[in-house]
Amino acid sequence: MKLTIGYLYGDLMNIYGDTGNIIALKKRCQWRGIKAAIKMFTIRNSLKQGQADLFFFGGGQDQQQELVAKDLGKSAKGKVIKSEIERGVPLLSICGGYQLLGKYYKPHEGPELPGIELFNAYTVASDKRMIGNIVIESMFGKLVGFENHSGKTYLPGDATPLGMVVKGFGNNGEDKTEGCIYKNAIGCYMHGSLLPKNPILTDWLIKKALEVKYGKPIELKPLDNSLENQAHHMAISRFG
């Protein structure tokens, strides 16, 4: 089996260790004998349906987000991403990437940046920076990460949060929600990197990608997660 992992704007949106998530996905595939290729999709190239089996979209500063928002709007990438998620392709987006997959992001200065409306969410910059370790309760159990954002994201209507905050700020520091999940797409504020410390989430993304690609149930070969679990439990014991 093989997977192509689509790294969305990895040259512009890759702060706070986000590329470590790509490494975790690739290594956990390779350790199981699954061939994993990384393909960058950025301003200089196009994105077509079927080119990636799993997407990752990291965080960036306002200047980079402005460039990416324009490209998502002008090119067909936004429409392709939405159509791929609708057919079940998994996606993980963090911080700035998460914000641009919602309805819009309103920075401190400058015009509102339109999102592609994958998530029923919107983000407004605040004057308070939300920084620190974060622990949430989710459908995957406890997840741990590190957040660093001034944007406050709100989930109106029937949007489903990724989880509820045990420690930290989450989407906005007010309603205890963190992230958003739609079909097999996840958005959140959890840097860290997130996936090396949460192998259950990494494997869920890989499993969903394989099942959509090959059209059948997939059981992943178990791995020795002792180091990953040690990091995970240490974070919970210290911060959760």
C-alpha positions in Angstrom: 0.0 0.0 0.0 1.1 3.6 -0.5 -0.2 7.1 0.4 0.5 10.6 -0.9 0.5 13.2 1.9 -0.4 16.6 0.5 1.4 19.4 2.4 -0.6 22.5 1.8 1.6 25.7 1.6 4.4 24.0 3.6 6.8 26.7 2.4 4.6 29.5 4.0 2.6 27.8 6.7 5.0 25.8 8.9 5.6 27.5 12.2 6.0 26.1 15.8 7.1 22.7 14.7 4.2 21.9 12.3 6.4 20.0 9.9 6.9 17.5 12.6 3.4 16.3 11.9 4.4 15.4 8.3 7.4 13.5 9.7 5.2 11.6 12.1 2.7 10.6 9.4 5.5 9.5 7.1 7.4 7.5 9.7 4.4 5.7 11.1 3.5 4.7 7.5 7.0 3.5 6.8 7.3 1.5 10.0 4.3 -0.5 8.7 5.6 -1.0 5.2 3.3 1.6 3.7 5.0 3.7 1.1 4.5 7.4 1.9 5.3 10.3 -0.4 5.1 14.0 0.5 3.8 16.3 -2.2 3.8 20.1 -1.7 0.9 22.2 -2.9 1.6 25.9 -2.8 1.1 29.1 -4.7 3.3 28.0 -7.6 1.4 24.9 -8.5 -2.1 23.5 -8.9 -4.1 20.9 -7.0 -6.4 18.3 -8.7 -8.7 15.7 -7.3 -7.0 12.5 -6.4 -3.5 13.9 -6.2 -3.3 13.5 -2.4 -4.7 10.8 0.0 -4.3 12.9 3.1 -3.8 16.6 3.6 -1.9 18.7 6.2 -2.1 22.5 6.6 0.0 24.2 9.2 0.1 27.6 10.8 1.6 30.9 9.6 1.7 34.6 10.4 -0.8 37.2 9.1 1.4 38.1 6.1 1.7 34.5 4.9 -2.0 33.9 5.6 -2.9 36.8 3.4 -0.9 35.3 0.5 -2.4 31.9 1.0 -6.0 33.2 1.4 -5.7 35.0 -2.0 -4.4 31.8 -3.6 -7.1 29.7 -2.2 -9.7 32.1 -3.5 -8.2 32.7 -7.0 -7.1 29.2 -7.8 -9.2 26.0 -7.8 -7.4 24.7 -4.7 -10.2 25.7 -2.2 -12.9 24.0 -4.3 -10.8 20.8 -4.7 -10.0 20.6 -1.0 -13.7 20.9 -0.1 -14.7 18.2 -2.7 -12.0 15.9 -1.5 -13.1 16.2 2.2 -16.7 15.5 1.1 -15.6 12.2 -0.3 -13.8 11.3 2.9 -10.2 12.3 2.4 -8.8 13.1 5.8 -7.2 16.5 6.7 -5.4 18.0 9.7 -5.1 21.8 9.8 -3.5 23.8 12.6 -3.8 27.4 13.7 -3.5 29.6 10.5 -4.5 26.7 8.3 -7.5 26.0 10.5 -8.6 29.6 10.3 -8.4 29.8 6.5 -10.6 26.7 6.2 -13.4 28.5 8.1 -15.6 31.3 6.9 -13.1 34.1 7.4 -10.3 35.4 9.5 -10.3 39.1 10.6 -6.8 40.2 11.4 -5.9 43.3 13.6 -5.1 45.3 10.5 -6.2 45.0 7.0 -9.2 43.5 5.3 -11.0 40.3 6.3 -9.4 37.2 4.8 -12.1 34.9 3.3 -11.9 31.2 4.1 -13.1 28.3 2.0 -15.9 27.5 4.4 -15.0 23.9 5.0 -15.6 24.4 8.7 -18.6 26.3 10.0 -16.3 28.6 12.0 -15.0 32.2 11.9 -12.0 33.8 13.5 -11.4 37.4 14.8 -8.0 38.6 16.0 -7.9 39.7 19.7 -5.5 41.8 21.7 -4.6 38.8 24.0 -2.2 36.1 22.9 -3.2 32.6 24.1 0.0 30.7 24.7 0.8 27.5 26.6 0.3 23.8 26.8 -3.2 22.5 26.1 -5.0 19.3 27.0 -8.4 18.4 25.6 -11.0 15.6 25.9 -12.0 14.3 22.5 -13.4 11.3 20.6 -9.7 10.1 20.6 -9.4 10.4 24.4 -7.1 13.1 25.8 -5.0 15.0 23.2 -2.1 17.2 24.2 -0.3 20.0 22.3 1.0 23.6 22.5 -1.0 26.6 21.4 0.2 30.1 20.5 -2.5 32.3 18.8 -4.3 35.6 19.2 -7.1 34.7 16.9 -10.4 33.7 18.6 -12.4 31.1 16.7 -16.1 30.6 17.2 -18.3 27.7 16.1 -21.8 28.8 15.3 -24.7 26.5 14.6 -24.2 22.8 14.5 -20.4 22.8 14.1 -18.7 20.0 16.1 -15.6 20.9 18.2 -12.7 18.5 18.1 -12.9 18.4 21.9 -13.4 20.3 25.2 -10.5 22.0 27.0 -9.1 20.5 30.2 -6.1 22.8 30.3 -5.4 25.8 28.1 -7.5 28.2 26.0 -8.7 26.4 22.9 -10.7 28.1 20.2 -11.3 31.4 22.0 -10.6 31.1 25.7 -14.3 31.5 26.5 -16.5 28.5 25.7 -14.0 25.7 26.4 -14.2 24.3 22.9 -11.1 23.4 20.9 -10.9 22.9 17.2 -13.5 21.6 14.8 -14.2 18.3 13.1 -16.1 17.8 9.9 -16.3 14.3 8.3 -12.6 13.2 8.4 -11.2 16.8 8.5 -9.8 18.3 11.7 -8.9 21.9 12.5 -7.3 22.9 15.8 -4.8 25.2 17.5 -2.6 22.4 18.8 1.0 22.8 17.7 3.6 20.8 19.5 4.0 19.0 17.1 0.6 17.5 17.7 1.0 14.1 16.0 4.2 12.7 17.6 2.7 13.0 21.1 -0.7 11.7 20.0 -0.2 8.5 18.0 -3.9 7.5 18.2 -4.7 10.6 16.1 -1.9 10.0 13.7 -3.0 6.4 13.1 -6.7 7.5 12.7 -5.6 9.8 9.8 -3.6 7.1 8.2 -6.3 4.5 8.5 -9.0 6.9 7.1 -6.7 7.8 4.2 -6.1 4.1 3.3 -9.8 3.2 3.6 -10.9 6.0 1.3 -8.1 5.2 -1.2 -8.6 1.4 -1.3 -12.3 1.3 -0.6 -12.2 -1.3 2.1 -11.7 -1.5 5.9 -8.1 -1.3 7.0 -6.5 -2.6 10.2 -3.1 -1.0 10.9 -0.3 -3.1 12.1 0.3 -2.3 15.8 3.5 -0.3 16.6 5.6 0.1 19.8 4.3 3.4 21.1 6.2 3.4 24.4 8.1 6.6 23.7 5.1 8.4 22.2 2.9 7.4 25.1 5.5 8.5 27.6 5.6 12.0 26.1 1.8 12.0 26.0 1.3 10.9 29.6 4.0 13.2 30.8 2.2 16.2 29.2 -1.1 15.2 30.8 0.5 14.7 34.3 2.2 18.1 34.1 -0.5 20.2 32.5 -3.8 18.2 32.5 
